[in-house]
């Protein structure tokens, strides 16, 4: 065992299952062959019941032998340092992987999450739609020219970008065949399938006690 502990909720409603962001850390560990265990905090009272470990009351957070890290992006970069599978060790490959990892968080997710929130709140044609369209069109061009984002192979950058893009409303927004093929490639990987199934199983197992 590596001493890695991934913390998530003990239960969530059916809608978010398979999308809670501890999946990102699970997926990374599965890709890299890193041993880990999953522990939980109560879903009820989640806004305040673990602020000492996650100052925004969110999940996931990661414990690596007593080293505690919150935010899924930070956790992914920590795991990537442990495995060349997730991040190349040559300077050029590492830099390319880092820039696309940050791009997934800063250039795509920072647009897609508020766009999605406004959409599901009833504002179908919200003011972020144009920005969202532009960002996804840029990505479509990138994916039409390469299989993976960095270093000519799957890395942590692809893990994160695919997780951002696989949200159903984002995935269905517009006709972008190269992006859809990219998301499908990533989510057909055995490590993703196992991580997602394990997460869903955890939440389903808690249904009986609700």
TAMOPE-V957115 format. One record per pair of residues at least 12 apart in sequence whose ideal C-beta (glycine too) atoms are under 10 Angstrom apart, sorted by the first residue. I is the first residue (numbers start at 0). J is the second residue. D is the distance in whole Angstrom. If there is no record, write none. Layout:
BEGIN
i = [I	I]
j = [J	J]
d = [D	D]
END
This chain:
BEGIN
i = [0	0	0	0	1	1	1	1	1	1	1	1	1	1	1	2	2	2	2	2	2	2	2	2	3	3	3	3	3	3	3	3	3	3	3	3	3	3	3	3	3	4	4	4	4	4	4	4	4	4	4	4	4	5	5	5	5	5	5	5	5	5	5	5	5	5	5	5	5	5	5	5	5	5	6	6	6	6	6	6	6	6	6	6	6	6	6	6	6	6	6	6	7	7	7	7	7	7	7	7	7	7	7	7	7	7	7	7	7	8	8	8	8	8	8	8	8	8	8	8	8	8	8	9	9	9	9	9	9	9	9	9	9	9	9	10	10	10	10	10	10	10	10	10	10	10	10	11	11	11	11	11	11	11	12	12	12	13	13	13	13	14	15	15	16	16	16	16	16	16	16	17	17	17	17	17	17	17	18	18	18	18	18	18	18	19	19	19	19	19	19	19	19	20	20	20	20	20	20	20	20	20	20	21	21	21	21	21	21	21	21	21	21	21	21	22	22	22	22	22	22	22	22	22	22	23	23	23	23	23	23	23	23	23	23	23	23	23	24	24	24	24	24	24	24	24	24	24	24	24	24	25	25	25	25	25	25	25	25	25	25	25	26	26	26	26	26	26	26	26	26	26	26	26	26	26	26	26	26	26	27	27	27	27	27	27	27	27	27	27	27	27	27	27	27	27	27	28	28	28	28	28	28	28	29	29	29	29	29	29	29	29	29	30	30	30	30	30	30	30	30	30	30	30	30	30	30	30	30	31	31	31	31	31	31	31	31	31	31	32	32	32	33	33	33	33	33	33	35	35	35	35	36	37	37	37	37	38	39	39	39	39	40	40	40	40	40	42	42	42	42	43	44	45	45	49	51	52	52	52	53	53	53	53	54	54	55	55	57	57	57	58	59	59	60	60	61	61	61	61	61	62	63	63	63	70	71	71	71	72	72	72	72	72	72	72	72	73	75	75	75	75	75	75	75	75	76	76	76	76	76	76	78	78	79	79	79	79	79	79	79	79	79	80	80	82	83	84	84	84	84	84	85	85	85	85	85	85	85	86	86	86	86	86	86	87	87	87	87	87	89	91	91	92	92	92	92	92	93	93	93	94	94	95	95	95	95	95	95	96	96	96	96	96	96	96	96	96	97	97	97	97	98	98	98	99	99	99	99	99	99	99	99	99	99	99	100	100	100	100	100	100	100	100	100	101	101	102	102	102	102	102	102	102	102	102	103	103	103	103	103	103	103	103	103	103	103	103	104	104	104	106	106	106	106	106	107	107	107	107	107	107	107	107	107	107	108	108	108	108	108	108	108	109	109	109	110	110	110	110	110	110	110	110	110	111	111	111	111	111	111	111	111	111	111	111	112	112	112	112	113	113	113	113	113	114	114	114	114	114	114	114	114	114	114	115	115	115	115	115	115	115	118	118	118	118	119	128	131	131	131	132	132	135	135	135	135	135	135	136	136	136	138	138	138	138	138	138	139	139	139	139	139	139	139	139	140	140	140	141	141	141	141	142	142	142	142	142	142	142	142	142	142	142	143	143	143	143	143	143	144	145	145	146	146	146	147	147	147	147	147	148	148	148	153	153	153	153	157	157	157	157	157	158	158	158	158	158	159	160	160	160	160	161	161	161	161	161	161	161	161	161	162	162	162	162	163	164	164	164	164	164	164	165	165	165	165	165	165	165	166	169	170	170	170]
j = [33	34	35	36	28	31	32	33	34	35	36	63	64	78	81	33	34	35	36	62	63	64	65	66	24	27	28	33	34	35	36	37	61	62	63	64	66	74	77	78	81	24	35	36	37	38	60	61	62	63	64	65	67	21	22	23	24	25	27	28	35	36	37	38	39	58	59	60	61	62	74	78	194	198	21	24	36	37	38	39	40	49	52	53	58	59	60	61	62	67	69	74	19	20	21	22	24	25	37	38	39	40	42	58	59	60	198	201	202	21	39	40	41	42	43	45	49	57	58	59	201	202	205	38	39	40	41	42	43	45	201	202	204	205	208	39	41	42	43	201	202	203	204	205	206	208	209	42	45	58	198	201	202	205	42	202	209	199	202	203	206	119	198	202	195	198	199	200	201	202	203	165	194	195	196	198	199	202	162	165	166	167	195	198	199	57	58	59	71	198	199	201	202	57	58	59	70	71	72	74	75	162	198	37	39	58	59	60	61	71	74	194	197	198	201	59	71	158	162	191	194	195	197	198	199	59	71	72	74	75	78	155	158	159	161	162	163	194	37	58	59	60	61	68	71	74	75	77	78	158	194	37	59	190	191	193	194	195	196	197	198	201	75	78	155	158	159	161	162	185	186	188	190	191	192	193	194	195	197	198	61	71	74	75	76	77	78	79	81	82	84	85	155	158	159	190	194	61	78	81	82	85	190	194	188	189	190	191	192	193	194	195	197	78	79	82	84	85	153	154	155	157	158	188	189	190	191	193	194	78	79	81	82	83	84	85	86	155	190	82	84	190	63	78	81	82	84	85	61	62	63	78	62	59	197	198	201	62	58	201	202	205	52	53	56	58	60	58	202	205	209	209	56	57	58	69	67	67	68	69	67	68	69	70	69	70	69	70	69	70	71	71	71	74	73	74	73	74	75	77	78	74	77	78	81	104	104	159	162	100	101	103	104	105	108	155	159	104	100	103	104	155	156	158	159	162	96	97	100	101	155	159	155	158	93	96	97	100	154	155	156	158	159	93	155	155	154	152	153	154	155	190	100	153	154	155	156	157	158	100	149	150	154	155	156	149	150	151	152	154	150	149	150	149	150	151	152	154	149	150	154	149	150	148	149	150	151	154	156	147	148	149	150	152	154	155	156	157	149	154	155	156	148	149	156	141	147	148	149	150	154	155	156	157	159	160	148	149	154	155	156	157	158	159	160	156	159	134	137	138	141	148	156	159	160	163	138	148	155	156	157	158	159	160	161	162	163	164	159	160	163	134	137	138	160	163	131	134	135	137	138	159	160	163	164	169	159	160	162	163	164	166	169	130	134	163	127	130	131	132	133	134	135	163	169	127	130	131	134	135	163	164	166	168	169	172	127	163	166	169	125	126	127	130	131	126	127	128	130	131	132	134	168	169	172	127	131	166	167	168	169	172	131	168	169	172	168	172	169	172	173	172	173	164	169	172	173	175	178	173	175	178	160	164	175	177	178	181	173	174	175	176	177	178	179	181	175	177	178	160	177	178	181	160	164	175	176	177	178	179	180	181	182	184	175	176	177	178	180	181	177	177	181	180	181	184	160	161	181	184	185	160	161	181	184	185	188	190	181	182	184	185	188	185	188	190	191	194	185	178	181	182	185	178	181	182	183	184	185	186	188	191	182	185	186	191	182	178	179	181	182	185	186	181	182	183	185	186	191	195	182	182	182	183	186]
d = [9	5	8	8	8	10	10	5	5	7	10	7	8	10	8	10	8	9	9	8	6	4	8	9	8	10	7	6	7	4	7	10	7	7	5	8	10	10	9	8	9	10	7	6	8	6	9	7	4	8	9	10	9	5	9	9	5	6	10	7	6	7	5	7	10	9	6	8	6	8	8	10	10	10	7	9	10	8	5	7	6	8	7	8	6	6	5	7	7	9	9	10	6	8	4	9	9	9	6	8	6	8	10	5	5	9	7	7	9	8	6	6	8	4	9	6	10	10	6	9	9	8	9	9	4	7	6	6	9	10	8	8	10	6	9	8	8	5	9	8	6	9	9	4	7	8	7	6	9	9	9	9	6	9	9	9	10	9	8	9	9	10	10	9	9	7	5	10	9	5	8	9	10	5	9	6	5	9	8	8	7	9	9	9	10	10	7	8	10	6	10	9	8	8	7	6	9	4	9	9	10	8	10	7	9	6	4	9	9	8	9	9	10	7	9	8	9	10	7	8	5	6	9	5	9	7	5	8	7	6	9	9	7	7	10	6	10	8	9	10	5	9	6	10	7	5	7	9	7	10	9	7	9	9	9	8	4	8	10	6	6	10	9	10	10	6	9	9	7	9	10	8	6	5	9	8	4	8	10	10	10	10	8	6	10	9	5	7	9	8	9	6	6	6	9	8	8	10	7	9	9	10	8	8	9	8	4	8	9	5	5	10	9	9	10	8	6	6	8	9	8	10	7	7	9	4	8	10	9	7	8	7	4	9	5	5	10	9	9	8	7	9	10	7	6	7	9	9	9	10	9	9	10	9	8	8	7	8	9	8	10	8	8	9	10	7	9	9	9	8	9	10	9	8	8	10	9	6	10	7	9	10	5	8	7	10	8	9	8	8	9	9	6	7	9	7	8	4	9	7	8	10	7	9	9	9	9	8	9	7	8	8	5	9	9	10	7	10	7	10	10	5	9	7	6	10	10	8	7	9	7	10	7	10	9	7	9	8	8	4	9	9	10	10	10	9	10	9	8	8	9	10	10	9	6	4	9	10	7	8	9	8	6	6	8	8	5	9	8	7	8	10	8	7	4	8	9	8	9	8	9	9	10	8	4	6	9	8	8	10	8	4	6	10	5	6	5	9	8	10	9	8	9	8	8	9	9	4	5	10	8	9	4	8	8	7	9	8	8	6	5	9	9	6	8	9	9	10	10	9	10	8	8	9	8	10	10	9	9	7	9	9	4	4	9	8	5	8	7	9	8	6	8	9	10	10	9	6	8	9	7	9	7	5	7	9	8	9	9	5	9	10	10	10	9	10	6	6	5	10	9	5	9	10	10	9	10	7	8	8	6	8	7	9	5	9	10	9	9	9	9	10	6	10	9	9	4	7	8	5	10	10	8	8	8	9	9	6	9	5	6	9	10	6	10	9	7	9	8	7	9	8	7	8	8	7	6	6	7	8	8	9	8	8	8	8	6	8	8	9	4	8	5	5	9	9	10	8	10	10	8	9	9	10	10	8	9	4	5	9	7	5	9	10	9	8	4	9	9	10	8	9	9	9	8	7	9	10	8	8	9	6	9	9	8	7	7	10	8	10	9	6	9	7	9	9	8	10	10	10	8	9	8	10	7	5	9	8	3	6	9	8	9	8	9	9	10	6	9	7	5	9	10	10	5	9	8	6	9	10	10	9	6	10	10]
END
